[in-house]
Amino acid sequence: MRYYVTADIHGFFTPFHNALEAAGYYEDNGEKKIVICGDLFDRGAEARQTQDFVLEMLRSDQIILIRGNHEDLFCDLVTKDRGLPYNHHVHNGTYQTALDLTDYDIGMAGVRHFDFAEAARNTPYYREIIPEMLNYYETTHYVFVHGWIPCCPEDRFRFSMYEDWRNSNLPQWTAARWVNGIDAANAGLTVDGKTVVCGHWHCSYGHSRYEQKCSEFGPDADFTPYRAPGIIALDACTAHSGKVNVIVLED
């Protein structure tokens, strides 16, 4: 099986489409699947196009979806937060995604927030896409996650692995979606015999901190995939770089 793997599209459909095209996805007539390691929305303005594409791939069984922390934020917004524009929903772009997918304007969404939340719960994103998302997907040589595998951070750069991380409970997986996998891998928290492929934390951080080859966000920043023992990180920080990373893996 050939996997076209990406992460953190964040509603930037055009760069995602261009990256798939550059990787040869559309010309590949072999056995293939797309893997998206979380965070489909909440930054770019192409939420509808992203939703339509993911739905098409789901219905034709051509995609594997990993749940990210921004999927959790969307669920919080439309359920326990009742559609109210709390600061973290606005800051993270979640509120704008709900507006884009429901066609509510911001004034009406604020006045009728219960109806707004219900409309968001009736979107294909909430009803069809999120329920298909996995905490992780594993092949012979790779483990695909969003942030990292469930672990116990002792401080920013020290982590303890759960012995049976695959069977972690929901709170543990929810917390893992926020972990900086680049730091975790460099602290030695890896999976024996496998490479963990993740998103969530921008690749330029790894290139800057652990390779000392560039700045993190300056004109020399490197947002290409970060590779080190036990890890491939894919978040291209598209809102800043304008690019989406897609790698091709055979397994």
DOPAMI-896290 format. One record per residue (C-alpha): x, y, z. Coordinates in pm, whole numbers, plus 50000, padded with zeros to 5 digits. Example, Ala and Ser with C-alpha at 12.3 -4.5 7.8 and 13.67 -1.06 7.14 Angstrom:
512304955050780
513674989450714
//
This chain:
500005000050000
501215034849915
500305061750168
500185098850086
500575113850431
499925149250550
498845168050862
497435201350974
495715212150652
493755237450858
491315246350582
493965254650321
492625232350047
494535247149753
498025241549903
496895206750007
495675198649656
498895212449508
501005191449745
499075159749655
499555167649287
503285173749333
503605140649520
502015122249226
498765112549396
496435120549108
498525101148855
498965070849081
496775042048961
498055017349220
496785007849564
496905039849765
495355059250051
495635094150190
496455097150561
495705130250735
497185132851082
494605156451228
493525193051217
491495195850900
490235231250966
490585263451167
493065285550984
492345288450611
489345301050418
488645269350216
486675249450472
483915239450230
486335226549967
488255207350232
485085192150372
483835181750027
487135165449933
487425146150260
483825134150227
484485121849873
487585103049987
485745087950285
482875075650076
485275059149831
487415044450113
490525062949999
491415080950321
492475074450681
491765102350927
493525108051258
491815130251512
493605162351608
493235187351888
491275210751659
488645184051607
488315182951985
487965220851993
485155219651737
483295193351937
483665214552251
482355245452072
479205228951940
478365207952249
479455218952595
480165255152496
476815258152313
478175277552018
479435306652228
482535324952096
484895319452385
488325334252329
490115301152262
487585292151993
488055325651823
491855325851863
492235290451725
489945296751428
487325271451538
484535296851556
485245308851202
485195272951075
481745267951226
480585300251058
482025289250724
480455254550736
477015266550847
476715299150647
475785317650965
476945353650984
478715363651301
475885385851424
473195359351397
475485332651539
476025353851848
472335361151899
471085325951826
474035306051956
471945275152042
470675273351683
474175280351554
475565251451758
472825228351630
473555238351271
477255230951329
476335196751472
474425189851150
477395196450923
479045166950745
482215175450935
480585167951270
478155140751160
480275120850913
483935130750924
484785133351294
483135099751382
485475082851130
488615096851291
491025073951476
493285080951770
496085064051577
496655041851275
499415016051266
501144997550984
504124974250985
506685002151010
504725033551104
502385047551367
500315077551258
499125101651529
498415138651567
500555152151853
502215120851990
501425087552153
499885090152502
502505097852764
503085116153089
505065148453045
507275153653349
508325187653219
508725202952873
511575180052771
511015148552980
508285122952915
507265089353057
505625064252824
502495045352918
503365008452895
500175000252703
499725033052520
497615017452242
494845010752493
494965045052655
491655060152759
489975090152596
491425116752832
494915102952770
494475104152393
492945138852415
495995151052608
498355133652363
496965154452078
498535185252240
501995170152300
504975183852107
506085151851934
509385166951824
510415172552185
509065138452288
511015119852020
514235138452101
513705129752467
513695093052369
509945086652379
509625065852061
508045032851957
510455003651922
510884992751564
508575019351421
508555055351310
505875077851452
504445101751192
502815132151348
501585167451298
500605194451547
504005211251598
505585231251316
508545214451148
510685245851162
510865241351540
512655208251498
514995221051229
515795251551441
516125236651788
517575202251719
519465207651394
520435244351442
520035249251068
517605278551056
515425302151255
511975290951367
509885317251185
512375339951008
512975342350634
515315312250654
512815290050839
512525254550708
508985240450710
509805208650520
509225175450704
511365170951013
512985136651035
514915122151328
515205087351481
511675075051549
509815105051407
508615122151092
506855155151170
504715171050898
503095203451018
504195229750764
502565258250962
500605265750646
499145298550771
502725311450785
504495291850509
501695288450253
502635252050199
501355217650303
503695188250341
502785155150176
505155125550197
504805091950025
505365060250229
505235024150112
504204998550373
//
